[in-house]
């Protein structure tokens, strides 16, 4: 058993890799999604990555997120918020970013897996769940 645990530890630590360096706001936009299908963004126009922005402000989104399991708000400044969602079993971390556009009355969103290639639609489902809870 000890040998098994020692062999699994490197894998588990890879699941919680450091956040990508391209997170945050640049030129009033969130980073584009990578080519892999494990990301959605309201700034992306490609069919596999695009998702509608949220019709809610950051305060409403933040109040809702506090009640969700496995959500950890790690950055909240001005019109930007970044949240880490950790999966229950393998402890994978996904980064979800929100950028509120006061003039448009919407909040842009980007949700992406830190590791792997596919997420089986988990990021899209997460954003749609958030949408259903705040709109």
C-alpha positions, 0 to 999 in steps of 0.5 A: 500500500505504501508503494502505491501511495508513493507512486500516486503522489506525483500524479496528484500533485500534477493535478493541482499545477500552478495557475497559468501565467496568462490569467487576468485582464489584458487590454480589457479582455480575458485570455483566449482559450487554448486549442484544447477543448477544456476551456470556454470563454465569452470572448472566444468566437470559435464554436467549441470555446464560445459561451455567452456572458452572464447577465449579473454583476460581480457582487451577485456572482460572488454571493452565489459562489460563496455558497458553492462547494469546491469554489475558492475566490483567490482574486477580487479586485475592481471589475475582475474576479478569479475563482479556483474550483477543485474537483472532489476525487482527483483534486483537479483545479479549474480557473474561472475568471469573471470580468464585469463590463459596466457599460454593457451590463454584462460579466464576461467569463472564462473557465479553463482546466489547468491540466489535460486535454479534454474536460468532458464538458465540465467547464461549460457545464459549470458556467451554465450552472453559475448562469442558472443560479445568478440570472 
